Amino acid sequence: MKEIMVDFSVEQIEVLSQEFESKTPQAILVWAVENFGPSVAMSSSFQTQSVPLLHMVSQIHADMRIFFLNTQLHFWESLIFREQLQHDWNLNVADLYPDPKWKMFLRQFGLGLDMDDPDLCCFLRKVQPMQQALDGLRAWISGIRRDQTAERAQAKILEYQEEDGLLKINPMLNWTRRDVWRYINEHTLPEHPLLEQGFTSIGCVPCTRPVVSGDDERSGRWGGRGKTECGLHTAMFNQKDYASGDLIQTFGKQENNDPEQGEE
């Protein structure tokens, strides 16, 4: 186990997490900034449901680093919305891309990877880049809510990740969809341009479809792929070697045996 990187014991984290159940997201954000300063960063998918937390950060600590996973498979509307919010609120956004070592692999196999192995696709495009970006930081702010998925329903506001010593902070966890919309309406905040077309939860183009009226807001994600999560908020995030040596060696053999490459 790595040396703990936070200034609180596991027991103190548990107590604080319970206390934060009655605190506002703004109060939790203030606590995070006061205790971790430049060693805390936030991740955001820049969807409509992301807007309240982004707005709060812009008001409380606009210099906070905000990681955006540019999977290179986004809807162009998502990229424009991200640019709009960054510009309008002066957000400190950093785009995260797949590790360059996977460039040739994704070029050759990436087009159908979302169907052939959706977990691997999410790992290479989302999980591993976030792992690398958070390495060395002490805290990570996420915008997940308990009402989104069965996995997230079990989450805590403060979660100490023993594998890397990182403290995960979920200030929006006990908010509901109604709370999100109440905040958006009270502050007259913008909506993602695809929302009006039925895209209530938006990820990569191949794995996102509009939601039928009455369905769960995340039912349009990973249809037919047996997934409800990308892996950022599941046990996959702690699997640092999910795609490492064996896959690289296999890909290398395939490249060396490719008859179309010819001789130099």
C-alpha positions as CSV (number, residue, x, y, z in Angstrom):
1,M,0.0,0.0,0.0
2,K,1.3,3.5,-0.9
3,E,1.9,6.0,1.8
4,I,-1.3,7.9,2.7
5,M,-1.3,11.3,0.9
6,V,-4.1,13.0,2.8
7,D,-3.9,14.8,6.1
8,F,-6.7,12.8,7.7
9,S,-6.9,9.3,9.1
10,V,-9.3,6.8,7.5
11,E,-11.5,7.2,10.6
12,Q,-11.6,11.0,10.3
13,I,-12.5,10.7,6.6
14,E,-15.4,8.4,7.6
15,V,-16.7,10.9,10.2
16,L,-16.3,13.9,7.8
17,S,-18.1,12.0,5.0
18,Q,-21.1,11.5,7.3
19,E,-21.0,15.2,8.4
20,F,-20.9,16.3,4.8
21,E,-24.2,14.5,4.1
22,S,-25.9,17.6,5.5
23,K,-23.6,20.2,3.9
24,T,-24.0,22.0,0.6
25,P,-21.8,21.2,-2.4
26,Q,-20.4,24.7,-2.1
27,A,-19.4,24.1,1.5
28,I,-17.7,20.8,0.6
29,L,-15.8,22.6,-2.3
30,V,-14.6,25.3,0.1
31,W,-13.3,22.6,2.5
32,A,-11.5,20.8,-0.3
33,V,-9.8,24.0,-1.5
34,E,-8.8,25.0,2.0
35,N,-7.3,21.6,2.9
36,F,-5.7,20.6,-0.4
37,G,-5.1,23.8,-2.4
38,P,-3.3,23.2,-5.7
39,S,-3.2,19.4,-4.9
40,V,-6.9,19.0,-5.7
41,A,-8.4,18.7,-9.2
42,M,-11.8,18.2,-10.6
43,S,-13.0,16.0,-13.5
44,S,-16.0,17.0,-15.6
45,S,-17.8,15.6,-18.7
46,F,-19.3,19.0,-19.5
47,Q,-22.8,17.8,-19.8
48,T,-25.9,19.7,-18.7
49,Q,-25.8,17.8,-15.4
50,S,-22.1,18.9,-15.0
51,V,-23.0,22.6,-15.2
52,P,-24.0,23.3,-11.5
53,L,-20.7,22.0,-10.1
54,L,-18.7,23.8,-12.8
55,H,-20.5,27.0,-12.0
56,M,-19.8,26.6,-8.3
57,V,-16.1,26.0,-8.9
58,S,-16.0,29.2,-11.1
59,Q,-17.4,31.1,-8.1
60,I,-15.3,29.5,-5.4
61,H,-12.0,28.8,-6.9
62,A,-11.7,29.4,-10.7
63,D,-8.1,28.4,-10.8
64,M,-8.9,24.8,-9.9
65,R,-7.7,22.4,-12.6
66,I,-10.6,20.7,-14.4
67,F,-9.8,17.6,-16.3
68,F,-11.8,16.9,-19.5
69,L,-11.3,13.5,-21.1
70,N,-11.0,14.1,-24.8
71,T,-11.6,10.6,-26.1
72,Q,-11.4,11.8,-29.7
73,L,-14.9,10.3,-30.1
74,H,-17.0,13.2,-28.8
75,F,-19.9,14.8,-30.4
76,W,-18.7,18.2,-31.8
77,E,-21.6,19.8,-29.8
78,S,-19.9,18.5,-26.6
79,L,-16.5,20.1,-27.6
80,I,-18.2,23.4,-28.5
81,F,-20.1,23.4,-25.1
82,R,-16.9,22.7,-23.3
83,E,-15.1,25.6,-25.0
84,Q,-18.1,27.9,-24.3
85,L,-18.1,27.2,-20.6
86,Q,-14.4,27.5,-20.3
87,H,-14.4,30.9,-22.0
88,D,-17.5,32.3,-20.3
89,W,-16.5,31.3,-16.8
90,N,-12.7,31.5,-17.2
91,L,-12.3,27.9,-16.2
92,N,-8.9,26.2,-15.9
93,V,-9.6,23.2,-18.2
94,A,-7.0,20.6,-19.2
95,D,-7.8,18.1,-21.9
96,L,-6.7,14.5,-21.3
97,Y,-5.9,12.2,-24.2
98,P,-5.1,8.5,-24.5
99,D,-1.5,7.6,-23.8
100,P,0.5,8.1,-27.0
101,K,1.8,4.5,-26.7
102,W,-1.7,3.4,-27.8
103,K,-1.8,5.6,-30.9
104,M,-1.1,2.8,-33.4
105,F,-3.3,0.3,-31.6
106,L,-6.3,2.7,-31.6
107,R,-5.6,3.6,-35.2
108,Q,-5.8,0.0,-36.2
109,F,-8.4,-1.4,-33.8
110,G,-10.1,1.6,-32.3
111,L,-13.0,2.0,-34.8
112,G,-14.8,-1.1,-33.6
113,L,-13.3,-1.4,-30.1
114,D,-16.4,0.0,-28.4
115,M,-18.3,-3.2,-29.5
116,D,-15.4,-5.7,-29.5
117,D,-14.2,-4.8,-26.0
118,P,-16.0,-1.7,-24.6
119,D,-14.3,-2.0,-21.2
120,L,-10.9,-1.8,-22.9
121,C,-12.0,1.1,-25.0
122,C,-13.1,3.0,-21.9
123,F,-9.9,2.1,-20.1
124,L,-7.6,3.4,-22.9
125,R,-9.6,6.6,-23.6
126,K,-10.9,7.5,-20.1
127,V,-9.6,5.5,-17.2
128,Q,-5.9,5.4,-17.9
129,P,-5.6,9.1,-18.9
130,M,-7.4,10.1,-15.6
131,Q,-5.1,7.8,-13.6
132,Q,-2.1,9.5,-15.1
133,A,-3.4,13.0,-14.6
134,L,-4.3,12.4,-10.9
135,D,-0.9,10.8,-10.1
136,G,0.8,12.9,-7.4
137,L,-2.4,14.8,-6.5
138,R,-4.0,14.4,-3.1
139,A,-7.7,14.8,-3.9
140,W,-10.0,14.4,-6.8
141,I,-13.4,16.1,-7.1
142,S,-16.1,14.2,-9.0
143,G,-19.7,15.2,-9.9
144,I,-21.3,11.8,-9.6
145,R,-24.8,11.5,-7.9
146,R,-26.3,8.5,-6.1
147,D,-29.5,8.7,-8.2
148,Q,-27.6,8.0,-11.4
149,T,-26.6,4.3,-11.2
150,A,-26.7,1.4,-8.9
151,E,-23.0,1.6,-8.4
152,R,-23.0,5.3,-7.6
153,A,-25.9,4.7,-5.1
154,Q,-23.3,3.0,-2.8
155,A,-20.7,5.8,-3.0
156,K,-19.7,8.1,-0.1
157,I,-19.1,11.8,-0.2
158,L,-15.5,11.2,0.8
159,E,-13.8,8.1,-0.4
160,Y,-10.2,7.2,0.5
161,Q,-8.6,5.2,-2.3
162,E,-6.1,3.0,-0.5
163,E,-4.4,1.8,-3.7
164,D,-3.0,5.3,-4.6
165,G,-3.6,7.3,-1.4
166,L,-6.0,9.6,-3.2
167,L,-9.1,11.2,-1.6
168,K,-12.1,11.2,-3.9
169,I,-14.6,14.0,-3.1
170,N,-18.2,13.8,-4.4
171,P,-19.9,17.0,-3.3
172,M,-23.0,16.4,-5.5
173,L,-23.5,12.9,-4.4
174,N,-26.8,13.3,-2.5
175,W,-28.3,15.7,-5.0
176,T,-31.1,14.5,-7.3
177,R,-31.9,15.3,-10.9
178,R,-34.5,17.8,-9.5
179,D,-31.8,19.5,-7.5
180,V,-29.6,19.9,-10.5
181,W,-32.4,21.5,-12.5
182,R,-33.4,23.7,-9.7
183,Y,-29.9,25.1,-9.5
184,I,-29.7,25.5,-13.3
185,N,-33.0,27.4,-13.4
186,E,-32.2,29.6,-10.4
187,H,-28.9,30.7,-11.9
188,T,-30.1,30.8,-15.6
189,L,-27.3,28.4,-16.7
190,P,-26.8,27.0,-20.2
191,E,-27.7,23.5,-21.3
192,H,-25.8,21.1,-23.6
193,P,-27.1,21.7,-27.1
194,L,-28.0,18.0,-27.6
195,L,-30.3,17.9,-24.6
196,E,-33.3,19.1,-26.6
197,Q,-32.7,16.1,-29.0
198,G,-33.2,13.6,-26.1
199,F,-29.6,13.1,-25.1
200,T,-29.9,13.2,-21.4
201,S,-26.5,11.6,-20.7
202,I,-23.8,12.1,-23.3
203,G,-20.5,10.3,-23.8
204,C,-18.7,9.2,-27.0
205,V,-20.6,9.1,-30.3
206,P,-20.6,5.3,-30.8
207,C,-21.9,4.6,-27.3
208,T,-24.6,7.3,-26.9
209,R,-28.2,7.5,-28.2
210,P,-31.2,9.6,-27.3
211,V,-33.3,8.5,-24.4
212,V,-36.9,7.4,-24.9
213,S,-39.4,9.4,-22.8
214,G,-39.8,7.8,-19.4
215,D,-36.5,5.9,-19.4
216,D,-33.7,6.4,-17.0
217,E,-31.6,9.4,-18.0
218,R,-28.5,7.2,-18.5
219,S,-30.3,4.5,-20.4
220,G,-28.8,5.9,-23.7
221,R,-25.3,5.0,-22.7
222,W,-23.5,1.8,-24.0
223,G,-26.7,0.2,-25.4
224,G,-26.2,-3.5,-26.1
225,R,-22.7,-3.5,-24.5
226,G,-23.5,-4.7,-21.0
227,K,-22.2,-1.6,-19.4
228,T,-23.5,1.2,-17.2
229,E,-20.2,2.8,-16.2
230,C,-17.0,3.8,-18.1
231,G,-14.8,2.6,-15.2
232,L,-13.8,5.9,-13.6
233,H,-16.1,5.3,-10.7
234,T,-15.8,1.5,-10.4
235,A,-13.1,-1.0,-9.4
236,M,-11.6,-0.7,-12.8
237,F,-10.0,2.6,-11.8
238,N,-7.7,0.8,-9.4
239,Q,-6.5,-1.6,-12.1
240,K,-3.4,0.2,-13.2
241,D,-2.3,-2.7,-15.4
242,Y,-5.7,-3.4,-17.0
243,A,-4.1,-2.8,-20.4
244,S,-0.4,-3.1,-20.2
245,G,2.3,-5.6,-21.1
246,D,0.3,-8.5,-22.5
247,L,-1.8,-6.3,-24.8
248,I,1.3,-4.4,-26.0
249,Q,3.1,-7.6,-26.8
250,T,0.1,-9.1,-28.6
251,F,-0.3,-5.9,-30.7
252,G,3.4,-5.9,-31.4
253,K,3.3,-9.4,-32.7
254,Q,0.3,-8.5,-34.9
255,E,2.2,-5.6,-36.4
256,N,5.3,-7.7,-37.1
257,N,3.2,-10.3,-38.8
258,D,1.2,-7.8,-40.9
259,P,1.9,-8.8,-44.6
260,E,0.7,-5.4,-45.8
261,Q,3.7,-3.7,-44.2
262,G,6.2,-5.2,-46.6
263,E,9.9,-4.8,-46.3
264,E,11.7,-1.6,-45.7
